[in-house]
Amino acid sequence: MADDLVRVAVAHDGAEAEMIAGLLTAEGIPSMLVRSGGFDFAGFLAAGPRDVMVPAAAESKARELLGTQDHD
């Protein structure tokens, strides 16, 4: 993804993040899942919140699809 990435959603865990990413992919929006700050240590490798990131050019379409605000 050459564009700058922006956060469009925060998922409570990996499973929810994968579901959101799947919805975005189905609409042709590429995404990346990033472990949220403070949860990037060994105790939270499989758990903890994830930031859902998309290219800046796709932000408004992703937010419309997910129903999220500019400052989630």
Backbone as ProteinMPNN parsed JSONL, in Angstrom:
{"seq_chain_A": "MADDLVRVAVAHDGAEAEMIAGLLTAEGIPSMLVRSGGFDFAGFLAAGPRDVMVPAAAESKARELLGTQDHD", "coords_chain_A": {"N_chain_A": [[0.842, -1.173, 0.0], [0.884, 1.935, -1.086], [-0.078, 4.438, -0.374], [-0.474, 6.741, 2.415], [-1.416, 5.332, 5.511], [-4.503, 5.234, 7.298], [-6.36, 5.094, 10.35], [-9.433, 3.489, 10.557], [-11.1, 2.077, 12.137], [-11.385, 0.449, 15.346], [-10.863, -2.671, 16.543], [-12.019, -5.042, 18.963], [-10.671, -7.42, 19.296], [-8.601, -9.935, 17.64], [-10.287, -11.588, 16.056], [-12.586, -10.019, 15.571], [-11.339, -7.958, 14.186], [-10.469, -9.306, 11.879], [-12.95, -9.891, 10.745], [-13.885, -7.316, 10.129], [-11.904, -6.546, 8.308], [-12.469, -8.389, 6.312], [-14.997, -7.493, 5.431], [-14.244, -5.032, 4.337], [-12.476, -5.893, 2.312], [-14.25, -7.282, 0.671], [-15.532, -5.18, -0.505], [-13.609, -4.14, -2.054], [-11.638, -2.672, -0.774], [-8.453, -2.323, 0.381], [-6.834, -3.407, 3.407], [-5.057, -3.157, 6.561], [-4.148, -4.798, 9.511], [-3.282, -3.738, 12.695], [-1.68, -4.151, 15.757], [-2.969, -2.506, 18.529], [-1.599, 0.359, 20.201], [0.282, -0.193, 23.177], [-0.482, -2.773, 23.49], [1.322, -4.412, 22.343], [3.02, -6.508, 23.208], [4.422, -9.642, 24.394], [2.448, -10.954, 26.025], [0.054, -10.337, 24.844], [-0.08, -11.376, 22.276], [-1.969, -12.973, 20.899], [-4.295, -11.784, 21.623], [-6.156, -8.819, 22.543], [-6.795, -5.397, 21.447], [-7.125, -4.299, 17.983], [-6.043, -2.047, 15.472], [-7.676, -1.008, 12.584], [-6.496, -0.349, 9.526], [-6.505, 1.643, 6.564], [-5.708, 2.658, 3.158], [-5.242, 6.189, 2.75], [-6.659, 7.268, 0.603], [-8.888, 5.664, 0.44], [-10.309, 6.113, 2.701], [-12.817, 7.559, 3.214], [-14.731, 5.978, 1.872], [-14.413, 3.557, 3.243], [-15.115, 4.319, 5.87], [-17.781, 5.021, 5.447], [-18.87, 2.529, 4.747], [-18.381, 1.092, 7.118], [-19.588, 2.664, 8.996], [-18.317, 4.451, 10.709], [-16.968, 7.28, 12.52], [-14.981, 10.272, 11.839], [-13.12, 10.559, 13.917], [-12.655, 7.985, 15.453]], "CA_chain_A": [[0.0, 0.0, 0.0], [1.768, 3.076, -1.237], [-0.663, 5.595, 0.3], [-0.412, 6.782, 3.873], [-2.506, 4.572, 6.118], [-5.287, 5.904, 8.334], [-7.187, 4.182, 11.138], [-10.864, 3.697, 10.338], [-11.847, 1.352, 13.165], [-10.627, -0.278, 16.357], [-11.538, -3.93, 16.865], [-11.73, -5.494, 20.325], [-9.741, -8.553, 19.264], [-8.209, -10.353, 16.302], [-11.418, -12.132, 15.3], [-13.391, -8.893, 15.103], [-10.529, -7.257, 13.194], [-10.52, -10.089, 10.639], [-14.285, -9.719, 10.181], [-13.917, -5.974, 9.533], [-11.04, -6.595, 7.128], [-13.21, -9.134, 5.293], [-16.014, -6.594, 4.876], [-13.545, -4.063, 3.493], [-11.969, -6.605, 1.136], [-15.399, -7.587, -0.19], [-15.882, -3.941, -1.209], [-12.436, -3.708, -2.821], [-10.814, -1.754, 0.017], [-7.377, -3.045, 1.072], [-6.671, -2.992, 4.799], [-3.985, -3.75, 7.34], [-4.483, -4.87, 10.932], [-2.128, -3.387, 13.515], [-1.942, -4.251, 17.193], [-3.099, -1.172, 19.113], [-0.528, 0.764, 21.103], [0.171, -0.693, 24.535], [-0.82, -4.199, 23.467], [2.281, -5.032, 21.43], [4.005, -7.309, 23.931], [4.177, -11.088, 24.298], [1.222, -11.378, 26.697], [-1.123, -10.021, 24.035], [0.131, -11.751, 20.879], [-3.19, -13.493, 20.292], [-5.454, -11.061, 22.147], [-6.016, -7.367, 22.58], [-7.415, -4.643, 20.352], [-6.405, -4.095, 16.726], [-6.426, -0.911, 14.646], [-7.922, -1.361, 11.192], [-5.916, 0.735, 8.741], [-6.739, 1.605, 5.119], [-5.051, 3.784, 2.48], [-5.954, 7.452, 2.927], [-7.568, 7.472, -0.53], [-10.09, 4.841, 0.627], [-10.854, 6.364, 4.039], [-14.241, 7.922, 3.282], [-15.526, 4.81, 1.466], [-14.345, 2.583, 4.345], [-15.91, 4.849, 6.989], [-19.193, 4.918, 5.069], [-19.22, 1.121, 4.833], [-18.331, 0.646, 8.516], [-20.395, 3.548, 9.833], [-17.465, 5.066, 11.738], [-16.748, 8.716, 12.433], [-13.607, 10.677, 11.54], [-12.268, 10.349, 15.095], [-13.234, 6.841, 16.149]], "C_chain_A": [[0.884, 1.232, 0.0], [1.237, 4.322, -0.514], [-0.347, 5.574, 1.786], [-1.622, 6.029, 4.405], [-3.196, 5.396, 7.19], [-6.136, 4.864, 9.057], [-8.655, 4.517, 10.9], [-11.714, 2.979, 11.376], [-10.87, 0.74, 14.159], [-11.455, -1.506, 16.719], [-11.128, -4.369, 18.263], [-10.725, -6.63, 20.37], [-9.457, -8.936, 17.818], [-9.358, -10.859, 15.453], [-12.296, -11.011, 14.737], [-12.646, -8.123, 14.015], [-10.562, -7.983, 11.853], [-11.879, -9.957, 9.962], [-14.385, -8.357, 9.478], [-13.085, -5.948, 8.255], [-11.737, -7.333, 5.985], [-14.293, -8.293, 4.633], [-15.38, -5.589, 3.928], [-13.063, -4.713, 2.199], [-13.094, -6.9, 0.152], [-15.831, -6.372, -1.005], [-14.693, -3.369, -1.979], [-11.533, -2.732, -2.101], [-9.727, -2.56, 0.721], [-7.242, -2.536, 2.504], [-5.486, -3.704, 5.43], [-4.418, -3.716, 8.796], [-3.223, -4.654, 11.739], [-2.517, -3.503, 14.977], [-1.943, -2.841, 17.784], [-1.97, -0.894, 20.092], [-0.776, 0.287, 22.525], [-0.143, -2.168, 24.616], [0.136, -4.971, 22.565], [3.388, -5.766, 22.176], [3.533, -8.76, 23.999], [2.868, -11.55, 24.926], [-0.036, -11.151, 25.876], [-0.95, -10.415, 22.567], [-1.146, -12.226, 20.201], [-4.434, -12.735, 20.731], [-5.215, -9.564, 22.049], [-6.575, -6.693, 21.345], [-6.495, -4.501, 19.144], [-6.931, -2.836, 16.058], [-6.605, -1.414, 13.226], [-7.519, -0.151, 10.356], [-6.242, 0.536, 7.257], [-5.945, 2.74, 4.48], [-5.904, 5.043, 2.618], [-6.977, 7.69, 1.817], [-8.88, 6.701, -0.373], [-10.797, 5.129, 1.95], [-12.347, 6.645, 4.037], [-15.133, 6.745, 2.878], [-15.554, 3.771, 2.591], [-15.205, 3.051, 5.517], [-17.403, 4.759, 6.689], [-19.666, 3.477, 5.208], [-19.331, 0.659, 6.281], [-19.19, 1.488, 9.444], [-19.599, 4.169, 10.958], [-17.291, 6.541, 11.477], [-15.286, 9.009, 12.128], [-12.66, 10.419, 12.697], [-12.855, 9.244, 15.947], [-12.548, 6.677, 17.463]], "O_chain_A": [[1.554, 1.525, 0.99], [2.023, 5.169, -0.088], [0.001, 4.536, 2.348], [-2.708, 6.08, 3.828], [-2.552, 6.163, 7.906], [-6.576, 3.881, 8.46], [-9.071, 5.669, 11.022], [-12.912, 3.238, 11.487], [-9.693, 0.54, 13.859], [-12.603, -1.391, 17.147], [-10.009, -4.095, 18.697], [-10.008, -6.794, 21.358], [-10.001, -8.34, 16.888], [-9.405, -10.59, 14.253], [-12.698, -11.051, 13.574], [-13.25, -7.685, 13.036], [-10.672, -7.346, 10.805], [-11.955, -9.916, 8.734], [-14.906, -8.264, 8.367], [-13.51, -5.395, 7.241], [-11.609, -6.946, 4.823], [-14.49, -8.367, 3.42], [-15.907, -5.323, 2.848], [-13.224, -4.147, 1.118], [-12.913, -6.782, -1.06], [-16.427, -6.517, -2.073], [-14.758, -2.253, -2.494], [-10.744, -2.033, -2.737], [-10.037, -3.396, 1.57], [-7.508, -1.365, 2.778], [-4.984, -4.703, 4.915], [-4.986, -2.728, 9.261], [-2.207, -5.308, 11.501], [-3.567, -3.008, 15.387], [-1.009, -2.073, 17.556], [-1.451, -1.807, 20.734], [-1.899, 0.352, 23.024], [-0.077, -2.758, 25.694], [-0.196, -6.054, 22.081], [4.56, -5.658, 21.817], [2.378, -9.06, 23.695], [2.234, -12.463, 24.398], [-1.086, -11.716, 26.183], [-1.609, -9.842, 21.699], [-1.377, -11.907, 19.034], [-5.529, -13.025, 20.248], [-4.193, -9.113, 21.531], [-6.801, -7.337, 20.32], [-5.271, -4.569, 19.256], [-8.136, -2.582, 16.075], [-5.771, -2.166, 12.722], [-8.113, 0.923, 10.459], [-6.252, -0.59, 6.759], [-5.548, 3.681, 5.168], [-7.133, 4.976, 2.605], [-8.044, 8.251, 2.066], [-9.88, 7.056, -0.996], [-11.776, 4.463, 2.285], [-13.082, 6.018, 4.8], [-16.185, 6.539, 3.482], [-16.597, 3.176, 2.862], [-15.947, 2.255, 6.094], [-18.2, 4.456, 7.577], [-20.752, 3.231, 5.734], [-20.254, -0.074, 6.637], [-19.489, 1.068, 10.562], [-20.132, 4.395, 12.044], [-17.447, 7.005, 10.347], [-14.448, 8.107, 12.153], [-11.496, 10.089, 12.471], [-13.458, 9.484, 16.994], [-12.88, 5.766, 18.222]]}, "name": "protein", "num_of_chains": 1, "seq": "MADDLVRVAVAHDGAEAEMIAGLLTAEGIPSMLVRSGGFDFAGFLAAGPRDVMVPAAAESKARELLGTQDHD"}
